[in-house]
Amino acid sequence: MDKQTLADAVQDYGHEALLLTVGDGRPHTCVVEVALEGRVVTCVPSKTAAKNMRLAPDISLIWPAKEPGGYAIIANGLSAPDRAADASPAVTIKLTKTVLHRSGPKPAGGPGPCPSDCIELI
């Protein structure tokens, strides 16, 4: 797979992602509609996810693989309430690392940052 930008990947996978948060030691996942601007995502999380993000702002966004054996997008970031929109439930997430990832060993000469089949998105 050719190296892609995050914007290209999100355009290809769609603007719905799974948002994974942890609060009170328990994980929570919800589906969110994302808006991407550079390396910043804006979304409206569920009430539980919003509560979790206030306790622990580190999150992951996941776009599942589109076909068996395909790549998933995994994006890690730091969330913050959207202060620009008064009383809005929206949050912004500054992405820190984003990869296309699939199980299995890294192909010979693979460019990824980990030992799995992983391609960093820019």
N, C-alpha and C positions, 0 to 999 in steps of 0.2 A: 504494500500500500504506500502510495506517495505521501510524503509529509504534508499535512494540511494545516491550515489555520483553524483556530477554535471557531471562528465565525463560519467558515466553510462547513465544518463538521456539524455545528448546530443547525445550519440551513439544511443539511442533508438528513439529519436525524429528527428534526422537528423541535418545536419550542416547549414541549412537555418533558419534564424530567422528574426523577424521583429525588426528593430532598431527604437526606439522612441527618438526623440530629441526635444528640444524647443529652438527657437531663435527668437528674436524680439517679444517675447510674443506669438508666434504661434507655435503649434506642427507640427512636420513633421515625417512621417513614411516611411521607405523604407525596402526592403528585402536585407539582406546581407548574404554572405557565411562566416561562422565563423570557425576559427581555435582556439582550446582551449588548453592551456597549464597551468595546475594547475588552479589558479583562475584568469588567464589572457586570454582575448579573443583578437584575431587580426582579423580585417575585413577591407574591402574597402567600405566606405559609399558612398552614392550619394553625388553630389556636394552640395545640400542644407543641407543635414545632416552634412557634413564636416564643412560647414560654421556655422551651429548652434552649433556644438561641440566646435568651437573656441570661441564662445560667452558664452556658458554655457556647461561645460564639463560633467555635470551629465546626464546620459542616462539610458534607460531601453531597455533590449532585451526581446522579448517575443516569445516563441514557443507555438502556439495555441494547445489546447487539440486535441488529435488524434481522439476522438470519443465524441458524445454528453454526457455530464455529467462527462467527464474525466478531468484529471488535465492538466493545462497549466504550462509551466515553465515561471517564471518571474524572471529576473536577473537585478539588479540595479548595476551601477558602475560609475567609473570616467574615462573619455576618455582622450587620449593624442595622438598627432601625432606620428607616428612611426619614430623615429629619426634614427633607424638602417638602414633603406632602403632609400638611397638617392633619393629624388624627388618622393618617393612612395606616393600614395594617401592613403596608409594603416594607420589605427589607432589602438592603443592598448587600451583596456578597462580593468582596474583593477576592478574586481567584488567585491562589498561590501556586497551584500545579494542576495541569490538565493533561491527560493522556488518553490515547486510544489503547485499549487493553483487551487481550484475550488470553485464555489459559494455554499453557504449553510453554515449552522452552523458547528462549529467544532464537530466532533464525540465525544461522551463521552470518556474521557481519552485520547483524541487526543494529539499528541506530538507537534503540531505546535505552532509558536510564535504569532499567531493572533487569533481573535475570529472566523474566517472562517475556512474552511477545508483546511489547509495549512501545508505543511511539509517542513521544512528547509532542503536544500541540502548542503552537506558538500563538 
